[in-house]
Amino acid sequence: VQLQASGGGLVQPGGSLRLFCKVSGTFTSINALGWYRQAPGTQRNLVARITSEERITYSDSVKGRFAISRDSAKNTVDLQMNNLRPEDTAVYYCMSDTDQSGIKYLEFGQGTQVTVSS
């Protein structure tokens, strides 16, 4: 599975960004897609996750500001980020949870930098 993320950048506090991720490769099914982030000196944490049944989970820190969506036909997942704060600064990683020949895989893309600063 390959995950290609894009859309990061520099934005002022209160601004918006939209991240995009395309999942490709060989798999039986996609169980869930999502986004994690990792700031310098911290561990990688869940930001948002959406299952194949469209069940969505957000971290408490982004609820009400971020929105995750997916296109099952295109195998893509987006993350709309509004009202960004300096503490949202991190490398954002696209995540896929797939079944491949009966084995479950959790994989991450290469990451895209989001910097929120005035």
Secondary structure, DSSP 8 states (H G I E B T S, - for coil): -EEEEE--EEE-TT--EEEEEEEES--SEEEEEEEEEE-TTS--EEEEEEETT--EEE-TTTTTTEEEEEETTTTEEEEEE-S--GGG-EEEEEEEEEEETTEEEEEE---EEEEE--
